């Protein structure tokens, strides 16, 4: 898994936001299983904690907003 900063410099990015109890851990497990099953070389990023996720979402939305008006 790489940092979000590395991935967003490579080109188009799709961001998904999930909310709820233990959603970070559930998304990590489901995405890891999916990547291993179908797309071994697909770059991806998942937050490591709910605290990190909140800050990363703010940064992602700010970055996306800047790109829309550039």
Beta strands, then each sheet from edge to edge (+ up, - down):
end
